[in-house]
């Protein structure tokens, strides 16, 4: 029974497993939609009881799913402390925490925990092969992106310090952290106008920061694209149905044909 349940819940290449995934997908989408709609003040005020009941239905269903995953898993502790195990527990525990707040002064804390229900959207990723490829590409490029972010932080710190010296508090650059905030906004081309340089030198530095911003935005995209191309090239293509399979696949996960 446990083995059969494991195949249904964790495996995706059987008819029962695909049906389970489809049902779970719709439950996740509906539950996240309910959380989003509930945040609208007039709906929350007028349909509080209905939202509360619906939320408990979703919580009970996801709790059953979580317990079944633990029971059917050959290594339950490994699943519990895995990324997906933590995502699954985040999907259900905010509603239970809601029961532990009897006082009015706890309502703000409860509201923060209830917003964590949106983490259910992360459960969708496990059903999407392309999303897994993207996650692998981001993982593979994490070191390069880390070095890139360090260079960007150094650059905005230098720009912010220079603007603090050039402009001063008269133009709104009251401190180095405030000036670094301006540099981040400018380099990322967001374009907030709460702080604006007034001097010619300050405007010249702003122009340099904006031009550098266009080049900077393209860097992480290029890094991840290279990793994606590596991932794609390592896949095996089935000669029978042209479906792409993982590098270590011996049989096609679409048609079952042997991959040579």
TAFEN-V135062 format. One line per field, one symbol per residue. ss: DSSP state (H for helix, E for strand, C for the rest). psi: psi as a letter, one per 40 degrees, with the letter a starting at -180 (. if undefined). A space follows every 50 residues. Layout:
# TAFEN-V135062
ss=???
psi=???
This chain:
# TAFEN-V135062
ss=CHHHHHHHHHCCCCHHHHHHHHHHHHHHHHHHHHHHHHCCHHHHHHCHHH HHHHHHHHHHHHHHHHHHHHHHCCCHHHHHCCHHHHHHHHHHHHHHHHHH CCCHHHHHHHHHHHHHHHHHHHHHHHHCHHHHHHHHHHHHCHHHHHHHHH HHHHHHHHHHHHHHHHHCHHHCCCCHHHHHHHHHHHHCCCCCCCCCCCCH HHHHHHHHHHHHHHHHHHHHHHHHHHHHHHHHHCCEECCCCCCEECCCCC ECCCCCCECC
psi=ddddddddddieeiddddddddddddddddddddddddehddddddfddd dddddddddddddddddddddehdgdddddeiddddddddedddddddee gdideedddddddddedeeddddddeehddddddddddddeddddddddd dddddddddddddddddiedeegeiddddddddddddefdfifdhhidid dddddddddddddddddedddddddddddddddeihhhddefihiidehd ihedeeihh.
